[in-house]
Amino acid sequence: MPPKLRILVVGCGHMGVSHARAYHNMADDFTIVGLVSRGPVSREKLNVEFGSRYAEFSDYADALARTKPDAVCISTYAETHADYAIAAMEAGAHVFLEKPVADNLADCERVIAAARRLHKKLLVGYILHVHPSWQKFTELARTLGKPLVMRMNLNQQSSGPNWETHKNLLRTTSPIVDCGVHYVDVMCRMTGSRPVSVNSIGARLSDEIAADQINYGHLQVTFADGSVGWYEAGWGPMMSETAFFVKDVIGPRGCVSIVAATAAAAGKSADIDSHSKTESIRLHHALRGPDGQFSKRDEIIDVNDEPNHDELCRREQDVFLRAIREDTDLTEHWQSAIDSLRIVLAADLSFREGRTVKL
């Protein structure tokens, strides 16, 4: 059996908790050598869940120097991602890095250049890549012909600690950047075409955030093959629970939609499990018979393998583990991370400058 990988977990918020649970439960392959967070509350609470068995650190550089890990999991705010990831790789560690790679394109490219230069595995947390239903959704979208019309959103009605987290995120990133990378990445994989231009709108809906921050945004992206897509995201106590989860693709041959009726009916937009939930997929065929009526009924594809958020994070760590042990080529994965970040940053620029951004 290969030796266990010594993993340092940096960031103990929502994503860090789920990744730490994955490492803790994959005890044959990983040993957690430390939990790192700036404040003590989140890491202490997490460590109690694990029987208080892991070392705790408040300073990342200190933790990295003292634990000398084989790998580092980084789930901190985006503005720290680049420096943290590069420091880990320069210390000899592979890196699992939550999306986005960085809060600007230059730092994103700097991180990926470091991974190439240092021959380290860098896996970015594109959680939908490991979701069976989203894999099926993408596969079916590719059967609809071209061009595609892709409609997606993820609005979150947040309050209490969730709103505090969102306000912290807004200091360096907008909603269409933070979660948008997931969905424009899906759009790129559905079309297989080059994005050529981006437009966006945005709004500041709260006096609790800075004057230059927006907590609602909507982007539109056009592809070289004529496909178009939009993505909408908003955070805060004012957001509507109506139609907060739209995942819909239309093509000449019909349309395919993710149906998340239970999550939508329950008003769970702030529940992290609802963000990837599918429940079922509806496939509509545009083909009609001689009488002009539809010749085929819509298909409802039930989702049997519906992993929750923690299980999806565990599957991401399976991919990370294989990448390290089997020396997987991650070049295509890195390009996907660059392309999706380029689109959402262009959307942010489009809103701020009031113009179409050409890519």
Contacts in CASP RR format, 6 or more apart in sequence:
PFRMAT RR
TARGET T0000
AUTHOR 0000-0000-0000
METHOD contacts of the structure
MODEL  1
MPPKLRILVVGCGHMGVSHARAYHNMADDFTIVGLVSRGPVSREKLNVEF
GSRYAEFSDYADALARTKPDAVCISTYAETHADYAIAAMEAGAHVFLEKP
VADNLADCERVIAAARRLHKKLLVGYILHVHPSWQKFTELARTLGKPLVM
RMNLNQQSSGPNWETHKNLLRTTSPIVDCGVHYVDVMCRMTGSRPVSVNS
IGARLSDEIAADQINYGHLQVTFADGSVGWYEAGWGPMMSETAFFVKDVI
GPRGCVSIVAATAAAAGKSADIDSHSKTESIRLHHALRGPDGQFSKRDEI
IDVNDEPNHDELCRREQDVFLRAIREDTDLTEHWQSAIDSLRIVLAADLS
FREGRTVKL
1 28 0 8 1.000
2 29 0 8 1.000
2 325 0 8 1.000
4 27 0 8 1.000
4 28 0 8 1.000
4 29 0 8 1.000
4 30 0 8 1.000
4 31 0 8 1.000
5 29 0 8 1.000
5 30 0 8 1.000
5 31 0 8 1.000
5 70 0 8 1.000
5 71 0 8 1.000
5 94 0 8 1.000
5 321 0 8 1.000
5 324 0 8 1.000
6 30 0 8 1.000
6 31 0 8 1.000
6 33 0 8 1.000
6 67 0 8 1.000
6 68 0 8 1.000
6 69 0 8 1.000
6 70 0 8 1.000
6 71 0 8 1.000
7 23 0 8 1.000
7 30 0 8 1.000
7 31 0 8 1.000
7 32 0 8 1.000
7 33 0 8 1.000
7 69 0 8 1.000
7 70 0 8 1.000
7 71 0 8 1.000
7 72 0 8 1.000
7 73 0 8 1.000
8 32 0 8 1.000
8 33 0 8 1.000
8 34 0 8 1.000
8 36 0 8 1.000
8 63 0 8 1.000
8 64 0 8 1.000
8 67 0 8 1.000
8 69 0 8 1.000
8 71 0 8 1.000
8 72 0 8 1.000
8 73 0 8 1.000
8 88 0 8 1.000
8 93 0 8 1.000
9 16 0 8 1.000
9 19 0 8 1.000
9 20 0 8 1.000
9 23 0 8 1.000
9 32 0 8 1.000
9 34 0 8 1.000
9 35 0 8 1.000
9 36 0 8 1.000
9 73 0 8 1.000
9 75 0 8 1.000
10 36 0 8 1.000
10 37 0 8 1.000
10 60 0 8 1.000
10 63 0 8 1.000
10 72 0 8 1.000
10 73 0 8 1.000
10 74 0 8 1.000
10 75 0 8 1.000
10 76 0 8 1.000
10 84 0 8 1.000
11 35 0 8 1.000
11 36 0 8 1.000
11 37 0 8 1.000
11 42 0 8 1.000
11 43 0 8 1.000
11 74 0 8 1.000
11 75 0 8 1.000
11 76 0 8 1.000
12 20 0 8 1.000
12 35 0 8 1.000
12 36 0 8 1.000
12 37 0 8 1.000
12 42 0 8 1.000
12 43 0 8 1.000
12 45 0 8 1.000
12 46 0 8 1.000
12 75 0 8 1.000
13 37 0 8 1.000
13 42 0 8 1.000
13 75 0 8 1.000
13 165 0 8 1.000
14 165 0 8 1.000
14 272 0 8 1.000
15 75 0 8 1.000
15 98 0 8 1.000
15 313 0 8 1.000
16 73 0 8 1.000
16 75 0 8 1.000
16 98 0 8 1.000
17 42 0 8 1.000
17 46 0 8 1.000
18 309 0 8 1.000
18 310 0 8 1.000
18 312 0 8 1.000
18 313 0 8 1.000
19 73 0 8 1.000
19 75 0 8 1.000
19 96 0 8 1.000
19 313 0 8 1.000
19 316 0 8 1.000
19 317 0 8 1.000
20 32 0 8 1.000
20 35 0 8 1.000
20 46 0 8 1.000
20 50 0 8 1.000
20 73 0 8 1.000
21 49 0 8 1.000
21 310 0 8 1.000
21 313 0 8 1.000
21 314 0 8 1.000
22 310 0 8 1.000
22 313 0 8 1.000
22 314 0 8 1.000
22 316 0 8 1.000
22 317 0 8 1.000
23 30 0 8 1.000
23 32 0 8 1.000
23 73 0 8 1.000
23 317 0 8 1.000
24 32 0 8 1.000
24 50 0 8 1.000
25 314 0 8 1.000
26 314 0 8 1.000
26 317 0 8 1.000
26 321 0 8 1.000
29 321 0 8 1.000
30 71 0 8 1.000
30 317 0 8 1.000
30 321 0 8 1.000
32 50 0 8 1.000
32 54 0 8 1.000
33 54 0 8 1.000
33 55 0 8 1.000
33 67 0 8 1.000
33 69 0 8 1.000
34 54 0 8 1.000
34 55 0 8 1.000
34 56 0 8 1.000
34 57 0 8 1.000
34 63 0 8 1.000
34 67 0 8 1.000
35 43 0 8 1.000
35 46 0 8 1.000
35 47 0 8 1.000
35 54 0 8 1.000
35 55 0 8 1.000
35 56 0 8 1.000
35 57 0 8 1.000
36 43 0 8 1.000
36 56 0 8 1.000
36 57 0 8 1.000
36 58 0 8 1.000
36 59 0 8 1.000
36 60 0 8 1.000
36 63 0 8 1.000
37 43 0 8 1.000
37 58 0 8 1.000
38 58 0 8 1.000
39 58 0 8 1.000
40 56 0 8 1.000
40 58 0 8 1.000
43 56 0 8 1.000
44 56 0 8 1.000
47 53 0 8 1.000
47 54 0 8 1.000
47 56 0 8 1.000
55 63 0 8 1.000
55 67 0 8 1.000
57 63 0 8 1.000
57 66 0 8 1.000
60 84 0 8 1.000
60 87 0 8 1.000
61 87 0 8 1.000
64 72 0 8 1.000
64 87 0 8 1.000
64 88 0 8 1.000
64 91 0 8 1.000
64 93 0 8 1.000
65 91 0 8 1.000
68 91 0 8 1.000
69 88 0 8 1.000
69 91 0 8 1.000
69 93 0 8 1.000
70 93 0 8 1.000
70 94 0 8 1.000
70 324 0 8 1.000
71 93 0 8 1.000
71 94 0 8 1.000
71 95 0 8 1.000
71 96 0 8 1.000
71 320 0 8 1.000
71 324 0 8 1.000
72 84 0 8 1.000
72 85 0 8 1.000
72 88 0 8 1.000
72 93 0 8 1.000
72 94 0 8 1.000
72 95 0 8 1.000
72 96 0 8 1.000
73 95 0 8 1.000
73 96 0 8 1.000
74 80 0 8 1.000
74 81 0 8 1.000
74 84 0 8 1.000
74 85 0 8 1.000
74 88 0 8 1.000
74 95 0 8 1.000
74 96 0 8 1.000
74 97 0 8 1.000
74 98 0 8 1.000
75 98 0 8 1.000
76 84 0 8 1.000
76 98 0 8 1.000
77 168 0 8 1.000
77 169 0 8 1.000
77 171 0 8 1.000
77 172 0 8 1.000
78 100 0 8 1.000
78 102 0 8 1.000
78 103 0 8 1.000
78 169 0 8 1.000
78 172 0 8 1.000
78 173 0 8 1.000
78 178 0 8 1.000
79 103 0 8 1.000
79 172 0 8 1.000
81 97 0 8 1.000
81 98 0 8 1.000
81 100 0 8 1.000
81 101 0 8 1.000
81 102 0 8 1.000
81 103 0 8 1.000
81 107 0 8 1.000
81 111 0 8 1.000
82 101 0 8 1.000
82 102 0 8 1.000
82 107 0 8 1.000
82 108 0 8 1.000
82 110 0 8 1.000
82 111 0 8 1.000
85 95 0 8 1.000
85 97 0 8 1.000
85 101 0 8 1.000
85 111 0 8 1.000
85 114 0 8 1.000
85 122 0 8 1.000
86 110 0 8 1.000
86 111 0 8 1.000
86 114 0 8 1.000
88 95 0 8 1.000
89 95 0 8 1.000
89 114 0 8 1.000
89 115 0 8 1.000
89 118 0 8 1.000
89 120 0 8 1.000
89 122 0 8 1.000
90 114 0 8 1.000
90 118 0 8 1.000
92 118 0 8 1.000
92 120 0 8 1.000
93 120 0 8 1.000
94 120 0 8 1.000
94 121 0 8 1.000
94 122 0 8 1.000
94 320 0 8 1.000
94 323 0 8 1.000
94 324 0 8 1.000
95 115 0 8 1.000
95 120 0 8 1.000
95 121 0 8 1.000
95 122 0 8 1.000
95 123 0 8 1.000
96 123 0 8 1.000
96 125 0 8 1.000
96 316 0 8 1.000
96 317 0 8 1.000
96 320 0 8 1.000
97 111 0 8 1.000
97 122 0 8 1.000
97 123 0 8 1.000
97 124 0 8 1.000
97 125 0 8 1.000
98 124 0 8 1.000
98 125 0 8 1.000
99 124 0 8 1.000
99 125 0 8 1.000
99 126 0 8 1.000
99 181 0 8 1.000
99 182 0 8 1.000
99 337 0 8 1.000
100 108 0 8 1.000
100 124 0 8 1.000
100 173 0 8 1.000
100 177 0 8 1.000
100 178 0 8 1.000
100 181 0 8 1.000
100 337 0 8 1.000
100 340 0 8 1.000
100 341 0 8 1.000
100 344 0 8 1.000
101 107 0 8 1.000
101 108 0 8 1.000
101 111 0 8 1.000
101 112 0 8 1.000
101 124 0 8 1.000
101 337 0 8 1.000
101 338 0 8 1.000
101 341 0 8 1.000
102 108 0 8 1.000
102 110 0 8 1.000
102 111 0 8 1.000
102 341 0 8 1.000
103 172 0 8 1.000
103 173 0 8 1.000
103 177 0 8 1.000
104 345 0 8 1.000
105 338 0 8 1.000
105 341 0 8 1.000
105 342 0 8 1.000
105 345 0 8 1.000
108 337 0 8 1.000
108 338 0 8 1.000
108 341 0 8 1.000
109 338 0 8 1.000
111 122 0 8 1.000
112 122 0 8 1.000
112 334 0 8 1.000
112 337 0 8 1.000
112 338 0 8 1.000
114 120 0 8 1.000
115 121 0 8 1.000
115 122 0 8 1.000
115 330 0 8 1.000
115 334 0 8 1.000
121 320 0 8 1.000
121 323 0 8 1.000
121 324 0 8 1.000
121 328 0 8 1.000
121 330 0 8 1.000
122 330 0 8 1.000
122 334 0 8 1.000
123 316 0 8 1.000
123 319 0 8 1.000
123 320 0 8 1.000
123 323 0 8 1.000
123 330 0 8 1.000
123 333 0 8 1.000
124 333 0 8 1.000
124 334 0 8 1.000
124 337 0 8 1.000
125 316 0 8 1.000
126 181 0 8 1.000
126 182 0 8 1.000
126 185 0 8 1.000
126 333 0 8 1.000
126 336 0 8 1.000
126 337 0 8 1.000
127 182 0 8 1.000
127 276 0 8 1.000
127 312 0 8 1.000
127 313 0 8 1.000
127 316 0 8 1.000
128 134 0 8 1.000
128 182 0 8 1.000
128 185 0 8 1.000
128 186 0 8 1.000
128 276 0 8 1.000
129 135 0 8 1.000
129 316 0 8 1.000
129 319 0 8 1.000
130 312 0 8 1.000
130 315 0 8 1.000
130 316 0 8 1.000
130 318 0 8 1.000
130 319 0 8 1.000
131 276 0 8 1.000
131 278 0 8 1.000
131 307 0 8 1.000
131 312 0 8 1.000
132 303 0 8 1.000
132 305 0 8 1.000
132 307 0 8 1.000
133 258 0 8 1.000
133 278 0 8 1.000
133 281 0 8 1.000
133 303 0 8 1.000
133 305 0 8 1.000
133 306 0 8 1.000
134 186 0 8 1.000
134 276 0 8 1.000
134 278 0 8 1.000
136 281 0 8 1.000
136 301 0 8 1.000
136 303 0 8 1.000
137 186 0 8 1.000
137 247 0 8 1.000
137 249 0 8 1.000
137 256 0 8 1.000
137 258 0 8 1.000
137 278 0 8 1.000
137 281 0 8 1.000
138 186 0 8 1.000
138 189 0 8 1.000
138 190 0 8 1.000
140 256 0 8 1.000
140 281 0 8 1.000
140 283 0 8 1.000
140 301 0 8 1.000
141 148 0 8 1.000
141 150 0 8 1.000
141 190 0 8 1.000
141 249 0 8 1.000
141 256 0 8 1.000
142 190 0 8 1.000
143 253 0 8 1.000
144 249 0 8 1.000
144 250 0 8 1.000
144 251 0 8 1.000
144 252 0 8 1.000
144 253 0 8 1.000
144 254 0 8 1.000
144 255 0 8 1.000
144 256 0 8 1.000
145 251 0 8 1.000
145 252 0 8 1.000
145 253 0 8 1.000
146 191 0 8 1.000
146 225 0 8 1.000
146 226 0 8 1.000
146 227 0 8 1.000
146 251 0 8 1.000
146 252 0 8 1.000
147 191 0 8 1.000
147 223 0 8 1.000
147 225 0 8 1.000
147 226 0 8 1.000
147 227 0 8 1.000
147 228 0 8 1.000
147 251 0 8 1.000
147 252 0 8 1.000
148 190 0 8 1.000
148 191 0 8 1.000
148 227 0 8 1.000
148 228 0 8 1.000
148 229 0 8 1.000
148 249 0 8 1.000
148 250 0 8 1.000
148 251 0 8 1.000
149 227 0 8 1.000
149 228 0 8 1.000
149 229 0 8 1.000
149 249 0 8 1.000
149 250 0 8 1.000
149 251 0 8 1.000
150 186 0 8 1.000
150 187 0 8 1.000
150 190 0 8 1.000
150 191 0 8 1.000
150 227 0 8 1.000
150 228 0 8 1.000
150 229 0 8 1.000
150 230 0 8 1.000
150 248 0 8 1.000
150 249 0 8 1.000
150 250 0 8 1.000
151 229 0 8 1.000
151 230 0 8 1.000
151 246 0 8 1.000
151 247 0 8 1.000
151 248 0 8 1.000
151 249 0 8 1.000
151 250 0 8 1.000
152 183 0 8 1.000
152 186 0 8 1.000
152 187 0 8 1.000
152 229 0 8 1.000
152 230 0 8 1.000
152 231 0 8 1.000
152 232 0 8 1.000
152 246 0 8 1.000
152 247 0 8 1.000
152 248 0 8 1.000
153 231 0 8 1.000
153 232 0 8 1.000
153 233 0 8 1.000
153 243 0 8 1.000
153 244 0 8 1.000
153 245 0 8 1.000
153 246 0 8 1.000
154 179 0 8 1.000
154 180 0 8 1.000
154 183 0 8 1.000
154 232 0 8 1.000
154 233 0 8 1.000
154 244 0 8 1.000
154 245 0 8 1.000
154 269 0 8 1.000
154 275 0 8 1.000
155 232 0 8 1.000
155 233 0 8 1.000
155 234 0 8 1.000
155 235 0 8 1.000
155 239 0 8 1.000
155 240 0 8 1.000
155 244 0 8 1.000
155 269 0 8 1.000
156 162 0 8 1.000
156 166 0 8 1.000
156 233 0 8 1.000
156 234 0 8 1.000
156 235 0 8 1.000
156 236 0 8 1.000
156 239 0 8 1.000
156 244 0 8 1.000
156 269 0 8 1.000
156 270 0 8 1.000
157 236 0 8 1.000
157 237 0 8 1.000
157 238 0 8 1.000
157 239 0 8 1.000
157 240 0 8 1.000
157 241 0 8 1.000
157 244 0 8 1.000
157 267 0 8 1.000
157 269 0 8 1.000
157 270 0 8 1.000
158 165 0 8 1.000
158 166 0 8 1.000
158 235 0 8 1.000
158 236 0 8 1.000
158 237 0 8 1.000
158 239 0 8 1.000
158 270 0 8 1.000
159 236 0 8 1.000
159 237 0 8 1.000
159 270 0 8 1.000
162 270 0 8 1.000
163 235 0 8 1.000
163 236 0 8 1.000
163 237 0 8 1.000
166 215 0 8 1.000
166 235 0 8 1.000
166 236 0 8 1.000
167 208 0 8 1.000
167 209 0 8 1.000
169 178 0 8 1.000
169 235 0 8 1.000
170 209 0 8 1.000
170 210 0 8 1.000
170 213 0 8 1.000
170 214 0 8 1.000
170 215 0 8 1.000
170 235 0 8 1.000
171 210 0 8 1.000
171 213 0 8 1.000
174 213 0 8 1.000
174 214 0 8 1.000
174 215 0 8 1.000
174 217 0 8 1.000
174 348 0 8 1.000
175 214 0 8 1.000
175 215 0 8 1.000
175 216 0 8 1.000
175 217 0 8 1.000
175 233 0 8 1.000
175 234 0 8 1.000
175 235 0 8 1.000
176 200 0 8 1.000
176 217 0 8 1.000
176 218 0 8 1.000
176 219 0 8 1.000
176 231 0 8 1.000
176 232 0 8 1.000
176 233 0 8 1.000
176 344 0 8 1.000
176 347 0 8 1.000
176 348 0 8 1.000
177 341 0 8 1.000
177 344 0 8 1.000
177 345 0 8 1.000
177 347 0 8 1.000
177 348 0 8 1.000
178 233 0 8 1.000
179 233 0 8 1.000
179 275 0 8 1.000
180 219 0 8 1.000
180 231 0 8 1.000
180 233 0 8 1.000
180 340 0 8 1.000
180 344 0 8 1.000
181 337 0 8 1.000
181 340 0 8 1.000
181 341 0 8 1.000
181 344 0 8 1.000
182 340 0 8 1.000
183 231 0 8 1.000
184 195 0 8 1.000
184 219 0 8 1.000
184 221 0 8 1.000
184 231 0 8 1.000
184 340 0 8 1.000
184 343 0 8 1.000
184 344 0 8 1.000
185 336 0 8 1.000
185 337 0 8 1.000
185 339 0 8 1.000
185 340 0 8 1.000
187 221 0 8 1.000
187 223 0 8 1.000
187 227 0 8 1.000
187 229 0 8 1.000
187 231 0 8 1.000
188 195 0 8 1.000
188 336 0 8 1.000
188 339 0 8 1.000
188 340 0 8 1.000
188 343 0 8 1.000
189 336 0 8 1.000
190 227 0 8 1.000
190 249 0 8 1.000
191 223 0 8 1.000
191 225 0 8 1.000
191 227 0 8 1.000
192 223 0 8 1.000
192 225 0 8 1.000
193 223 0 8 1.000
193 224 0 8 1.000
193 225 0 8 1.000
193 226 0 8 1.000
193 227 0 8 1.000
194 223 0 8 1.000
194 224 0 8 1.000
194 359 0 8 1.000
195 221 0 8 1.000
195 222 0 8 1.000
195 223 0 8 1.000
195 224 0 8 1.000
195 339 0 8 1.000
195 342 0 8 1.000
195 343 0 8 1.000
195 359 0 8 1.000
196 222 0 8 1.000
196 223 0 8 1.000
196 224 0 8 1.000
196 358 0 8 1.000
196 359 0 8 1.000
197 221 0 8 1.000
197 222 0 8 1.000
197 356 0 8 1.000
197 357 0 8 1.000
197 358 0 8 1.000
197 359 0 8 1.000
198 219 0 8 1.000
198 220 0 8 1.000
198 221 0 8 1.000
198 222 0 8 1.000
198 343 0 8 1.000
198 346 0 8 1.000
198 347 0 8 1.000
198 350 0 8 1.000
198 356 0 8 1.000
198 357 0 8 1.000
198 359 0 8 1.000
199 219 0 8 1.000
199 220 0 8 1.000
199 347 0 8 1.000
199 350 0 8 1.000
199 356 0 8 1.000
199 357 0 8 1.000
200 217 0 8 1.000
200 218 0 8 1.000
200 219 0 8 1.000
200 220 0 8 1.000
200 347 0 8 1.000
200 348 0 8 1.000
200 350 0 8 1.000
200 351 0 8 1.000
201 217 0 8 1.000
201 218 0 8 1.000
201 351 0 8 1.000
202 214 0 8 1.000
202 216 0 8 1.000
202 217 0 8 1.000
202 218 0 8 1.000
202 351 0 8 1.000
203 214 0 8 1.000
203 215 0 8 1.000
203 216 0 8 1.000
203 217 0 8 1.000
204 211 0 8 1.000
204 213 0 8 1.000
204 214 0 8 1.000
204 215 0 8 1.000
204 216 0 8 1.000
205 215 0 8 1.000
205 216 0 8 1.000
205 236 0 8 1.000
205 238 0 8 1.000
206 215 0 8 1.000
206 236 0 8 1.000
206 237 0 8 1.000
206 238 0 8 1.000
209 215 0 8 1.000
214 351 0 8 1.000
215 234 0 8 1.000
215 235 0 8 1.000
215 236 0 8 1.000
216 233 0 8 1.000
216 234 0 8 1.000
216 235 0 8 1.000
216 239 0 8 1.000
217 232 0 8 1.000
217 233 0 8 1.000
217 234 0 8 1.000
217 351 0 8 1.000
218 230 0 8 1.000
218 231 0 8 1.000
218 232 0 8 1.000
218 233 0 8 1.000
219 230 0 8 1.000
219 231 0 8 1.000
219 232 0 8 1.000
219 343 0 8 1.000
219 344 0 8 1.000
219 347 0 8 1.000
219 350 0 8 1.000
220 228 0 8 1.000
220 229 0 8 1.000
220 230 0 8 1.000
221 228 0 8 1.000
221 229 0 8 1.000
221 230 0 8 1.000
221 231 0 8 1.000
221 343 0 8 1.000
221 347 0 8 1.000
222 228 0 8 1.000
222 229 0 8 1.000
232 246 0 8 1.000
239 269 0 8 1.000
241 264 0 8 1.000
241 267 0 8 1.000
241 269 0 8 1.000
243 264 0 8 1.000
244 264 0 8 1.000
244 267 0 8 1.000
244 269 0 8 1.000
245 258 0 8 1.000
245 260 0 8 1.000
245 263 0 8 1.000
245 264 0 8 1.000
245 269 0 8 1.000
245 274 0 8 1.000
245 275 0 8 1.000
247 257 0 8 1.000
247 258 0 8 1.000
247 260 0 8 1.000
248 255 0 8 1.000
248 256 0 8 1.000
248 257 0 8 1.000
248 258 0 8 1.000
249 255 0 8 1.000
249 256 0 8 1.000
249 257 0 8 1.000
251 286 0 8 1.000
252 286 0 8 1.000
253 285 0 8 1.000
253 286 0 8 1.000
253 287 0 8 1.000
254 284 0 8 1.000
254 285 0 8 1.000
254 286 0 8 1.000
255 283 0 8 1.000
255 284 0 8 1.000
255 286 0 8 1.000
256 281 0 8 1.000
256 282 0 8 1.000
256 283 0 8 1.000
256 284 0 8 1.000
257 281 0 8 1.000
257 282 0 8 1.000
257 284 0 8 1.000
258 278 0 8 1.000
258 279 0 8 1.000
258 280 0 8 1.000
258 281 0 8 1.000
259 278 0 8 1.000
259 279 0 8 1.000
259 280 0 8 1.000
259 281 0 8 1.000
259 282 0 8 1.000
259 300 0 8 1.000
260 274 0 8 1.000
260 277 0 8 1.000
260 278 0 8 1.000
260 279 0 8 1.000
261 279 0 8 1.000
262 277 0 8 1.000
262 279 0 8 1.000
263 271 0 8 1.000
263 274 0 8 1.000
263 277 0 8 1.000
263 279 0 8 1.000
268 274 0 8 1.000
272 309 0 8 1.000
273 308 0 8 1.000
273 309 0 8 1.000
275 309 0 8 1.000
276 309 0 8 1.000
276 312 0 8 1.000
277 306 0 8 1.000
278 303 0 8 1.000
278 306 0 8 1.000
279 303 0 8 1.000
279 306 0 8 1.000
280 300 0 8 1.000
280 301 0 8 1.000
280 302 0 8 1.000
280 303 0 8 1.000
281 300 0 8 1.000
281 301 0 8 1.000
281 303 0 8 1.000
282 298 0 8 1.000
282 299 0 8 1.000
282 300 0 8 1.000
282 301 0 8 1.000
283 298 0 8 1.000
283 299 0 8 1.000
283 301 0 8 1.000
284 298 0 8 1.000
285 294 0 8 1.000
285 295 0 8 1.000
285 296 0 8 1.000
285 298 0 8 1.000
285 299 0 8 1.000
286 294 0 8 1.000
287 294 0 8 1.000
287 295 0 8 1.000
287 296 0 8 1.000
288 294 0 8 1.000
288 295 0 8 1.000
289 295 0 8 1.000
307 315 0 8 1.000
322 328 0 8 1.000
323 330 0 8 1.000
342 359 0 8 1.000
343 359 0 8 1.000
346 357 0 8 1.000
346 359 0 8 1.000
347 357 0 8 1.000
349 357 0 8 1.000
350 356 0 8 1.000
350 357 0 8 1.000
END
